[in-house]
Amino acid sequence: MYRDKLMSLYKIISLILILCAAAGGWFVISEIYTAEAQDIDAVQFEIKKGETVAALAERLEQEQVIRSARLFKKYLVWKSLDKAVKAGKFEVKRPITIARAAEALASPGLSERTITIIPGWTIRDIAQYLEREGIAPAEEITELVGWPAVNYKIANDIGKPTEIYNNVSVLRDKPRFVSLEGYLAPDTYRIYNDATIKDIIDKLINERDKQFTVRMYEDIKKAERNVHEVMTIASIVEREVRGAEDKKKAADIFWRRYDLNWALQADSTVHYAAGKIGDVFTTKEDRDSLSAWNTYRYPGLPPSPISNPSLESIMAAIYPEKNGYWYFATTFDGEVKYAKTLEEHNRNVQKYLR
């Protein structure tokens, strides 16, 4: 009798254990394959370069991409996906489950594309290029970063650029009443196909910020300049001459004229004010413009940069090459003719530009 009771108890315990195991197995399967972290159509997440599976799992749980970081890690190991995790941007479509999140990791991720911003391009050039690339309307871009050659203190009829980069070091000296001209770093970038225009502008601004080292900031201060002045000179140099050596010489000429409160007389600034494209040669009508960016009419620097210069031009503006010239003219084939006197400069203009 005792033995029969013991066998019955054993069977009951075994059944309970089996039922518990089945319930546990059902729970795990449900958590992996059917339990949704969010009741939405799709969710995107990004894996950062060098991020570990453990850190990723914890973050995805916090972001409600998955319900359990612990189960997610174990599932990745079971599916041999824990060693194949790569940086990128991914999308999980409904149902938002652990299994679907793991499947997303095995996919190529959201596709990327390349964009190239050319040194010397203006905001207008960049906006038109991004519009041609089908990324965003040009006007949407200029509304975000500001219109070229506009003083927003007096041009209230076209609105103001969005103030979204107040804490970026390279922008600390930029007046609030001008656009972000000059601060969009030229380069070739990889962007996601679904990147917003703000995502792209963020990338360009952050790249410009990274170009400036502590030493550069110190040397700018030592020269009794500020970053905005440097960016403005660099942007003019970018549009006026080619080659590192000519840029250094031209920068020195512009700085000396600026320090003496002379008119810079840079055709590129007039060209910018007039909204022209192509070569920077201008007409008398252009040079009579009342725009604050007209350096024939007004001495000193224009209110903002006139292009988005290369790092080479920025370095030329920070470290100009001392010389004895006061004038220069760039020929149609890009050669620079320097002059120490106005008479000599006028002869160069007549000989090479007429």
C-alpha positions as a printed NumPy array, in Angstrom:
array([[  0.   ,   0.   ,   0.   ],
       [  2.793,   2.406,   0.935],
       [  4.611,   1.569,  -2.276],
       [  1.518,   2.269,  -4.363],
       [  1.093,   5.644,  -2.68 ],
       [  4.745,   6.447,  -3.307],
       [  4.407,   5.574,  -7.005],
       [  1.293,   7.707,  -7.286],
       [  3.107,  10.632,  -5.653],
       [  6.046,  10.149,  -8.021],
       [  3.703,  10.206, -11.   ],
       [  2.03 ,  13.36 ,  -9.745],
       [  5.372,  15.094,  -9.183],
       [  6.589,  13.963, -12.619],
       [  3.42 ,  15.264, -14.207],
       [  3.789,  18.563, -12.404],
       [  7.403,  18.847, -13.548],
       [  6.413,  18.023, -17.123],
       [  3.613,  20.573, -16.997],
       [  6.008,  23.177, -15.541],
       [  8.58 ,  22.423, -18.216],
       [  5.9  ,  22.643, -20.894],
       [  4.606,  25.879, -19.436],
       [  8.137,  27.232, -19.251],
       [  8.849,  26.146, -22.794],
       [  5.59 ,  27.666, -23.998],
       [  6.441,  30.895, -22.172],
       [  9.906,  31.075, -23.734],
       [  8.551,  30.304, -27.205],
       [  5.809,  32.882, -26.726],
       [  8.292,  35.521, -25.535],
       [ 10.557,  34.869, -28.51 ],
       [  8.064,  34.428, -31.339],
       [  4.743,  36.052, -30.454],
       [  5.055,  38.515, -27.548],
       [  5.339,  42.014, -29.033],
       [  7.455,  44.718, -27.428],
       [  5.315,  47.411, -29.076],
       [  2.01 ,  47.424, -30.91 ],
       [  3.238,  49.366, -33.945],
       [  3.869,  48.634, -37.618],
       [  7.662,  49.024, -37.509],
       [ 10.504,  50.196, -35.307],
       [ 14.051,  51.157, -36.242],
       [ 17.218,  50.823, -34.236],
       [ 20.902,  51.473, -34.789],
       [ 23.89 ,  49.362, -33.781],
       [ 26.884,  51.522, -33.021],
       [ 30.385,  50.593, -34.098],
       [ 32.078,  48.45 , -31.449],
       [ 28.879,  47.918, -29.441],
       [ 28.772,  44.522, -27.668],
       [ 25.842,  42.116, -27.876],
       [ 25.23 ,  42.543, -24.14 ],
       [ 25.144,  46.346, -24.391],
       [ 22.954,  46.167, -27.488],
       [ 20.484,  43.813, -25.8  ],
       [ 20.152,  46.071, -22.758],
       [ 19.653,  49.133, -24.937],
       [ 17.057,  47.449, -27.161],
       [ 15.1  ,  46.432, -24.079],
       [ 15.16 ,  50.032, -22.828],
       [ 14.064,  51.271, -26.262],
       [ 11.231,  48.684, -26.309],
       [ 12.499,  46.939, -29.409],
       [ 12.562,  43.679, -27.403],
       [ 10.904,  42.588, -24.14 ],
       [ 13.822,  40.683, -22.598],
       [ 17.533,  41.373, -23.033],
       [ 18.381,  38.008, -21.399],
       [ 16.243,  35.962, -23.8  ],
       [ 17.45 ,  37.998, -26.76 ],
       [ 21.108,  37.23 , -25.977],
       [ 20.378,  33.51 , -25.545],
       [ 18.38 ,  33.422, -28.787],
       [ 21.234,  35.073, -30.693],
       [ 23.646,  32.425, -29.376],
       [ 21.211,  29.624, -30.289],
       [ 20.853,  30.998, -33.823],
       [ 24.634,  31.653, -34.092],
       [ 23.962,  35.333, -34.704],
       [ 25.905,  36.672, -31.72 ],
       [ 29.167,  36.763, -33.707],
       [ 27.633,  38.314, -36.819],
       [ 26.336,  41.555, -35.319],
       [ 27.465,  44.528, -37.404],
       [ 27.087,  48.27 , -37.107],
       [ 24.275,  49.855, -39.045],
       [ 20.655,  50.87 , -38.982],
       [ 17.954,  48.196, -38.961],
       [ 14.191,  47.944, -39.082],
       [ 11.836,  45.458, -37.416],
       [  8.368,  45.174, -38.917],
       [  5.266,  43.913, -37.138],
       [  5.191,  41.749, -35.043],
       [  7.908,  43.446, -32.946],
       [  9.28 ,  40.274, -31.342],
       [ 12.672,  38.954, -30.264],
       [ 12.741,  36.619, -33.259],
       [ 11.987,  39.45 , -35.686],
       [ 14.65 ,  41.662, -34.083],
       [ 17.196,  38.864, -34.451],
       [ 16.183,  38.361, -38.095],
       [ 16.778,  42.059, -38.696],
       [ 20.366,  41.681, -37.493],
       [ 20.962,  39.024, -40.156],
       [ 19.726,  41.372, -42.906],
       [ 21.928,  43.936, -44.706],
       [ 20.204,  46.716, -42.788],
       [ 18.607,  49.794, -44.231],
       [ 20.38 ,  50.714, -47.455],
       [ 22.8  ,  53.617, -47.608],
       [ 23.838,  56.061, -50.271],
       [ 26.717,  58.461, -50.902],
       [ 26.515,  62.233, -51.143],
       [ 29.397,  64.564, -51.993],
       [ 29.59 ,  68.202, -50.908],
       [ 32.19 ,  70.105, -52.96 ],
       [ 34.541,  72.683, -51.328],
       [ 33.413,  76.184, -52.235],
       [ 29.751,  75.272, -52.548],
       [ 27.292,  77.677, -50.959],
       [ 24.15 ,  76.787, -49.036],
       [ 22.256,  77.434, -52.263],
       [ 24.478,  74.941, -54.133],
       [ 24.073,  72.322, -51.411],
       [ 20.307,  72.786, -51.241],
       [ 19.921,  72.435, -55.004],
       [ 22.182,  69.368, -55.043],
       [ 20.258,  67.619, -52.262],
       [ 16.997,  68.441, -54.042],
       [ 18.332,  66.888, -57.269],
       [ 19.283,  63.817, -55.242],
       [ 15.668,  63.529, -54.148],
       [ 16.502,  64.048, -50.464],
       [ 14.515,  67.206, -49.681],
       [ 13.178,  70.346, -51.358],
       [ 15.809,  73.104, -51.547],
       [ 13.566,  75.521, -49.658],
       [ 13.228,  73.099, -46.736],
       [ 17.021,  73.054, -46.454],
       [ 17.441,  76.827, -46.532],
       [ 14.67 ,  77.189, -43.952],
       [ 16.742,  74.992, -41.633],
       [ 20.213,  76.481, -42.171],
       [ 19.332,  79.981, -43.379],
       [ 19.391,  81.772, -46.719],
       [ 22.674,  82.983, -48.249],
       [ 23.545,  86.69 , -48.013],
       [ 20.658,  87.495, -45.68 ],
       [ 20.856,  89.542, -42.496],
       [ 18.018,  88.208, -40.362],
       [ 18.062,  91.295, -38.156],
       [ 16.453,  93.235, -40.999],
       [ 15.045,  90.558, -43.331],
       [ 12.074,  89.484, -41.253],
       [  9.93 ,  88.822, -44.303],
       [ 11.635,  85.475, -45.05 ],
       [ 11.723,  84.091, -41.533],
       [ 14.716,  82.957, -39.545],
       [ 16.886,  79.841, -39.619],
       [ 16.183,  77.278, -36.934],
       [ 18.504,  77.71 , -33.946],
       [ 19.444,  74.077, -33.312],
       [ 23.223,  74.126, -32.971],
       [ 23.838,  76.482, -30.063],
       [ 26.162,  74.081, -28.227],
       [ 28.528,  73.238, -31.092],
       [ 32.006,  74.602, -30.332],
       [ 32.871,  75.709, -33.86 ],
       [ 29.735,  77.886, -33.935],
       [ 30.422,  79.766, -30.712],
       [ 31.492,  82.98 , -32.503],
       [ 28.875,  82.881, -35.266],
       [ 26.32 ,  85.705, -35.062],
       [ 22.746,  84.482, -34.715],
       [ 21.484,  86.756, -37.497],
       [ 23.286,  84.961, -40.355],
       [ 22.995,  81.513, -41.884],
       [ 25.177,  78.474, -41.279],
       [ 27.138,  79.274, -44.434],
       [ 30.739,  78.141, -44.049],
       [ 30.013,  75.605, -41.33 ],
       [ 28.823,  72.735, -43.55 ],
       [ 31.981,  70.691, -44.087],
       [ 32.609,  69.579, -47.68 ],
       [ 33.305,  65.843, -47.964],
       [ 31.865,  62.573, -49.212],
       [ 29.385,  61.092, -46.755],
       [ 27.536,  57.809, -46.358],
       [ 23.936,  58.421, -45.309],
       [ 20.918,  56.189, -44.794],
       [ 18.267,  56.345, -47.481],
       [ 15.715,  57.393, -44.893],
       [ 17.935,  60.121, -43.396],
       [ 16.143,  63.415, -42.794],
       [ 17.611,  66.713, -43.92 ],
       [ 18.372,  67.475, -40.266],
       [ 20.288,  64.168, -40.018],
       [ 22.414,  65.265, -42.979],
       [ 23.   ,  68.813, -41.733],
       [ 23.927,  67.383, -38.314],
       [ 26.545,  65.231, -40.012],
       [ 28.018,  68.183, -41.948],
       [ 28.093,  70.439, -38.88 ],
       [ 29.639,  67.764, -36.666],
       [ 32.305,  67.045, -39.278],
       [ 33.217,  70.747, -39.367],
       [ 33.367,  70.796, -35.576],
       [ 35.727,  67.793, -35.556],
       [ 38.107,  69.54 , -37.977],
       [ 39.031,  72.13 , -35.35 ],
       [ 41.668,  71.043, -32.835],
       [ 42.539,  72.597, -29.483],
       [ 45.75 ,  73.885, -31.071],
       [ 43.812,  75.6  , -33.857],
       [ 41.543,  77.345, -31.362],
       [ 44.582,  78.463, -29.363],
       [ 46.366,  79.827, -32.449],
       [ 43.257,  81.695, -33.591],
       [ 43.012,  83.35 , -30.187],
       [ 46.749,  84.099, -30.173],
       [ 46.356,  85.908, -33.508],
       [ 43.537,  87.952, -31.919],
       [ 40.973,  86.547, -34.328],
       [ 37.809,  84.556, -33.761],
       [ 36.52 ,  81.454, -35.518],
       [ 33.847,  83.326, -37.472],
       [ 36.426,  85.731, -38.881],
       [ 38.658,  82.797, -39.831],
       [ 35.772,  80.989, -41.522],
       [ 34.856,  84.128, -43.45 ],
       [ 38.403,  84.686, -44.743],
       [ 38.731,  80.964, -45.547],
       [ 35.478,  81.02 , -47.52 ],
       [ 36.668,  83.968, -49.617],
       [ 40.079,  82.378, -50.209],
       [ 38.313,  79.163, -51.285],
       [ 36.458,  81.021, -54.03 ],
       [ 39.305,  83.306, -55.111],
       [ 42.371,  81.09 , -55.626],
       [ 43.478,  77.484, -56.01 ],
       [ 46.323,  75.622, -54.377],
       [ 47.628,  75.648, -50.816],
       [ 50.426,  78.189, -51.356],
       [ 48.292,  80.739, -53.168],
       [ 45.618,  80.362, -50.496],
       [ 48.139,  81.192, -47.763],
       [ 49.361,  84.278, -49.635],
       [ 45.84 ,  85.476, -50.454],
       [ 44.789,  84.987, -46.82 ],
       [ 47.66 ,  87.193, -45.66 ],
       [ 46.65 ,  89.92 , -48.113],
       [ 43.028,  89.81 , -46.968],
       [ 43.97 ,  89.869, -43.281],
       [ 46.213,  92.912, -43.754],
       [ 43.533,  94.764, -45.691],
       [ 41.027,  93.848, -42.987],
       [ 43.302,  95.043, -40.177],
       [ 43.702,  98.417, -41.939],
       [ 39.927,  98.62 , -42.496],
       [ 40.414,  98.614, -46.261],
       [ 37.824,  97.258, -48.633],
       [ 38.74 ,  93.652, -49.434],
       [ 37.487,  94.116, -53.011],
       [ 36.876,  90.403, -53.499],
       [ 34.765,  89.619, -56.553],
       [ 33.669,  86.397, -54.889],
       [ 31.742,  88.294, -52.204],
       [ 29.877,  90.352, -54.801],
       [ 29.199,  87.2  , -56.792],
       [ 27.758,  85.627, -53.628],
       [ 25.581,  88.642, -52.831],
       [ 24.16 ,  88.598, -56.347],
       [ 23.322,  84.888, -56.085],
       [ 25.29 ,  84.029, -59.205],
       [ 26.71 ,  80.637, -60.116],
       [ 29.887,  79.693, -61.966],
       [ 32.989,  81.897, -62.247],
       [ 33.356,  84.721, -59.743],
       [ 33.909,  87.507, -62.265],
       [ 31.464,  90.374, -61.727],
       [ 30.027,  93.421, -63.486],
       [ 30.089,  97.083, -62.435],
       [ 26.399,  96.777, -61.587],
       [ 27.201,  93.865, -59.267],
       [ 29.948,  95.871, -57.587],
       [ 27.555,  98.775, -56.977],
       [ 25.256,  96.511, -54.939],
       [ 24.129,  97.744, -51.516],
       [ 24.415,  94.245, -50.025],
       [ 26.456,  94.028, -46.826],
       [ 28.369,  91.201, -48.539],
       [ 29.716,  93.634, -51.166],
       [ 33.364,  94.095, -50.175],
       [ 33.899,  96.66 , -52.911],
       [ 31.462,  99.047, -51.245],
       [ 32.074,  98.256, -47.569],
       [ 35.405,  97.822, -45.755],
       [ 36.052,  94.936, -43.403],
       [ 34.582,  91.44 , -43.574],
       [ 31.134,  90.524, -44.857],
       [ 28.684,  89.415, -42.132],
       [ 29.219,  85.717, -42.848],
       [ 31.291,  83.289, -44.911],
       [ 30.423,  83.187, -48.612],
       [ 31.019,  79.473, -49.18 ],
       [ 31.759,  76.261, -47.328],
       [ 35.549,  76.069, -47.496],
       [ 37.872,  73.087, -47.421],
       [ 40.08 ,  72.398, -44.408],
       [ 43.008,  73.5  , -46.592],
       [ 41.489,  76.985, -46.92 ],
       [ 40.75 ,  77.13 , -43.195],
       [ 44.368,  76.261, -42.411],
       [ 45.494,  78.99 , -44.831],
       [ 43.339,  81.503, -42.965],
       [ 44.764,  80.433, -39.591],
       [ 48.36 ,  80.174, -40.817],
       [ 48.767,  82.705, -43.689],
       [ 52.066,  83.183, -45.479],
       [ 53.519,  86.618, -44.883],
       [ 54.283,  88.507, -48.104],
       [ 54.68 ,  92.036, -49.403],
       [ 51.808,  92.066, -51.889],
       [ 48.604,  94.088, -51.525],
       [ 46.709,  92.947, -54.598],
       [ 46.216,  89.809, -56.656],
       [ 44.239,  88.729, -59.693],
       [ 43.319,  85.169, -60.657],
       [ 43.48 ,  84.531, -64.397],
       [ 40.96 ,  82.508, -66.369],
       [ 43.191,  79.433, -66.138],
       [ 43.625,  79.785, -62.353],
       [ 47.074,  81.376, -62.248],
       [ 47.482,  84.092, -59.588],
       [ 49.179,  87.381, -60.482],
       [ 50.358,  89.353, -57.443],
       [ 51.061,  93.081, -57.246],
       [ 52.53 ,  95.449, -54.662],
       [ 50.952,  98.607, -56.087],
       [ 47.579,  99.502, -57.559],
       [ 49.234, 100.486, -60.856],
       [ 50.891,  97.088, -61.141],
       [ 47.61 ,  95.37 , -60.245],
       [ 45.702,  97.343, -62.899],
       [ 48.258,  96.302, -65.494],
       [ 47.782,  92.669, -64.52 ],
       [ 44.016,  93.023, -64.813],
       [ 44.304,  94.635, -68.26 ],
       [ 46.773,  92.044, -69.447],
       [ 45.24 ,  88.856, -68.08 ],
       [ 41.551,  89.553, -67.51 ],
       [ 40.49 ,  91.809, -70.379]])
